[in-house]
């Protein structure tokens, strides 16, 4: 199983109150990996990234998507090894592309990320 798939499985087990739909889309490049809906009925997207070091790789299409859709979009990153899960808002994509994991996340840890995402729109 690829690292991103393992990351998704981990998120799915942890986010029990958030409905997650994995988007497998080859026709609309740059579309985030997950469409999610929390207990308040608030929809948002999550781009999943797994990285080995500080640098996070984004395609030009992913960057374009988040620039065009800066609201209700998130990027969740897990560094391989002992790295923690970090959550960034979609409107941070240009900074995240330039700075990598040195950029301050809006949330740290899988449980804290789940709580923040479930509180959206409440």
C-alpha positions in Angstrom: 0.0 0.0 0.0 1.3 3.4 -1.0 2.1 5.9 1.8 -0.7 8.3 0.9 -3.2 5.4 0.9 -2.0 4.4 4.4 -2.4 8.0 5.5 -6.0 8.1 4.2 -6.8 4.8 6.1 -5.4 6.3 9.3 -7.5 9.5 8.8 -10.6 7.5 8.1 -10.2 5.5 11.4 -9.6 8.7 13.3 -12.3 11.0 11.9 -15.3 9.0 13.0 -17.7 12.0 12.9 -16.6 13.4 9.6 -17.9 11.9 6.4 -15.0 11.4 3.9 -15.3 10.7 0.2 -12.1 9.8 -1.6 -12.0 11.5 -5.0 -10.2 9.5 -7.6 -10.2 12.0 -10.5 -8.0 11.8 -13.6 -10.1 14.2 -15.6 -9.9 17.3 -13.4 -6.3 17.6 -12.5 -5.5 19.2 -9.1 -8.8 18.2 -7.5 -8.1 17.5 -3.7 -8.0 13.9 -2.5 -11.0 14.1 -0.1 -14.4 15.7 -0.1 -15.6 15.9 3.5 -18.7 16.9 5.5 -18.7 17.4 9.2 -21.4 17.1 11.8 -22.6 20.7 11.1 -23.2 19.8 7.5 -20.2 21.9 6.4 -18.4 20.7 3.3 -14.7 21.1 2.7 -11.8 19.5 0.8 -8.6 18.0 2.0 -5.4 17.5 -0.1 -3.3 14.7 1.4 0.4 14.8 1.2 3.1 12.4 2.6 6.7 13.7 2.4 10.1 12.4 3.3 11.7 15.7 4.3 10.8 19.3 4.7 9.8 19.8 1.1 6.2 19.1 -0.1 5.6 18.4 -3.7 2.7 20.0 -5.4 1.7 19.8 -9.0 1.0 23.1 -10.8 -2.7 22.0 -11.0 -2.9 21.5 -7.2 -1.4 24.9 -6.6 -3.9 26.4 -9.1 -6.8 24.7 -7.5 -6.0 26.1 -4.0 -5.3 29.6 -5.4 -8.7 29.6 -7.1 -10.5 28.0 -4.1 -8.9 29.6 -1.0 -11.9 28.9 1.3 -13.0 25.6 2.8 -9.9 23.8 1.5 -7.1 22.2 3.5 -3.8 20.4 3.0 -3.0 17.7 5.5 0.6 16.6 5.6 2.4 13.7 7.3 6.2 13.5 7.3 7.4 9.9 7.0 9.1 8.6 10.1 8.3 10.2 13.5 6.8 13.3 11.9 3.4 14.6 13.2 0.4 15.4 11.1 0.1 19.0 10.2 -2.9 20.8 8.8 -2.7 23.9 6.6 -5.4 26.1 5.0 -5.7 26.0 1.2 -4.9 29.7 1.0 -1.4 29.0 2.4 -0.4 26.8 -0.6 2.1 29.3 -2.1 3.8 29.7 1.2 3.7 26.0 1.9 5.2 25.3 -1.6 8.0 27.7 -0.9 8.7 27.0 2.8 7.6 23.4 3.2 7.0 22.0 6.7 8.8 25.0 8.3 5.6 27.0 7.7 3.5 27.2 10.8 0.5 24.9 10.6 -3.0 25.9 11.7 -3.2 22.5 13.6 -0.8 19.8 14.8 -1.6 16.2 15.4 -4.3 14.0 13.9 -6.8 14.3 16.8 -6.5 18.1 16.9 -6.9 18.3 13.1 -10.1 16.2 13.4 -11.5 18.5 16.1 -10.8 21.6 14.1 -12.3 20.3 11.0 -15.4 19.0 12.8 -15.9 22.5 14.3 -16.0 24.3 11.0 -19.3 26.0 10.3 -20.6 25.5 13.8 
